[in-house]
């Protein structure tokens, strides 16, 4: 009995050592294939981003500026690598990340359960809500979000953003038009071809401040 017990113990010890070695090998392999390790080896951090005022935008000289641009630059600096911005249409950010076009997304993207099924999110580095910026003439007399819930109202927002779900949930009767880029969407509102833009803060307030003669801000919260 003692001999059998000793044999079983030895077998279990060998199995345990083999399992531990296997687990260590797996961890090393996971690290070698991790995004962080690949970035360090390449010496470059590729950042997927989309123009989203005031988070990420281009200056008159063509330089990328904004809060999230600063976040990305600081991350690259802390990692000791160069940075490369990869401008991408909003709806293409997640597919492009999954196919390896860039290493991470820094683009004002809200963490949602649906998105989390495909990609991993860090802890939040900022919080925002969905608000409205409207055209003074086209939306004259509008004072709250409910005023926009009508078939006669045209609302603009970025395709693939959480603002789309917010409009469908809170303004189901309004006509919703989707845009891939910020610039054309803002210009459409400034031209008076829509009643409002629904977007994450602080963009609505920022646009109303930038174009006070044409636009006004409504807190939809």
N, C-alpha and C positions, 0 to 999 in steps of 0.2 A: 504493500500500500504506500509506504514511504517513497519507494522507488518510482511508482506511478505518479505520485504527487510531485516529486522532483522533476520528472520528465515534463509534466503538464506545466509546471512553473517555468521551466526553461523555454518551452514552446511559446508560452504566453509572453515571456520576456523578449524573445526573438521577434515575435509578431509585433509587440509594442514598439520595439526599436525600429523595425522596418516601417511601421506606420508613421512613427515620428519623423524618420528620414524622408518618407514620402511626402508628408505634410510640409516639411521644410523645403523640399524640392518644388512643391506646388507654389508655396509662398514666394520663393525666389523667381519662379517662372512668371507669376502674376506681377511681381515688381518689375521684372525686365520688360514686360509687355504693357506696363501701366503708362498712362498718358504723361505723368510727371517725369518718369524715367526717360521716355522718348524725347520729351522737350529738353531735358538736361543734356542728353546725348547729342541732339541736333544743334543745341545752342540757340534755338529760336522758338518763341512762343507765338503760334498763329491764332489770332483772335477773330472769331466770327462776330460781326456786328452789323447793325442796320441803322441808318440815319433816323434819329428819334430825339427831337429837340425837347429839352436841353441836355439830354443824356449823351448824345453823340451827334456831331455835326461837323461840317467843314467850314473853316474860316475863309476869308476872301483870298488867302494865299494858297488854299487847297489843303491846309494842314487839318488833321482831325483833332477836334477839341471837344470838351464836355466832361461831365463828372465821371462817366463810365470809361472814357478814354484815359482819364487820370488813374482810375482804379486798375485798368489793364496795364498801364505803364509801371505803376508801383509794383504790381505782381511780378512782372518781368524783371524789374530791378531786384526785387527780393530773391528771385530765383537765379539771378546772375546770367540772364540770357537776353538776346535781342528780341524785339517785338515786331510782328507783322500783322497789320490790320487787313482783314479780308471782308470788304463790303459785300453784303448779301441781302437779297430781298427777304423781308420778314418771314414769309411763309416757307422760305427755303432754308432757314437757319438750322432747324433740327435735322432735316434730311441730310444737309451738308455736313453737319457734325458727325452723324452716324456713318457717313461714307468716308470720313477722314479728311475732308477738305481743310479743316482747321482743328485746333486742339480743344478749344472751349468757346462758349458763347458768353459775351458780356454785352447785353442789349436790352436792359430793362425788362427782362422776361420774368413774368410772374410764375411762381411754382404752382402747378395744378396737378391733381391726381392723374389726369390723362397724360400730361407731359412727363410726369415722373415714371410712367410705365416704360418710357423710352430712354430717358436721360437722367443723370443724377444732378441734384441741385445742392449748392452750398447753403450754409445758413444765410438768411437775408442780410444784405448790406444797406438796404433802404426799404421804405414802405411808401405806397402811394394808393390813391383811390381814383375812381373813374368820375370825371367831371365833364362839363359841357362848355364850349365856346361857340357863340352864335353870331350871326350876321345882324347888325343893328336894323337894317331896313327889311330884310326878308323875314326876320323873326321879331319884328316890332310887336310889342305888347306881351311877349313871352316872359314869364317871370320865374317859372320853375320847370322841373323835368317833365312833369305831367303834360305841360302844354305841347310838348313835342310828340306825344303819342297819338298821332293822327295820320291817316293815309295821305293827307295833303302836305305832309312834312317830309323833307329829304334830309337824312342824317348820313354823315360821312365818318368812316373810321378805317383803321389799318387792318388789312386782312390777316387773320391768324392770331390777333391779339385778344386779351380777355375783354376788351371793350366790345368786341363783336357779341360775345355771350351776354354782356350787360345790356346792350341795345335790344337783343332778341327777347330778353327776359323782362325788361322794364318798359321798353317802347315797341311792343310787338306790332303795332299798327303803322308805325312810321316806315317810309321807304328807306332801305339801307343800301348804301353804295360803298363798296370796298376798294381800297387802294393799296398797292404794294409799297409805295414810297410816300414819305411825308410831304415833300415839296409840292407835287401835283395836287395832293389832297388839300393842303392849305391854300394854294392858289385858286382852287375851285371854290372854296368858301369865300375868299376875298373877292372873287368875280361875281358873287351873288348867285351862284348856281346851286346853292344848298342853304338850308336853314342853320345847320350846325355841324360841328365836329365833336364826336364823343371820344375821349382819350384819357389815358392815365395822367394824373397830376405829376408835375406842375405844368404840363404843356398847355392846357386850356387857359390858365391864368396868365402864363407867359405870353401867349399869343394875343390875349386881350390887352395886355400891357404894351405890347409891341405895336399893335394897330388899334389904338383907342378910338379913332374916328370911324372905324368900320366894324369892329367886333366888340362883344361884351361877354363877360364870364358869368356862368351859373354854377353854383355849388350843387351838384347832384346828390351829395351825401345826405 
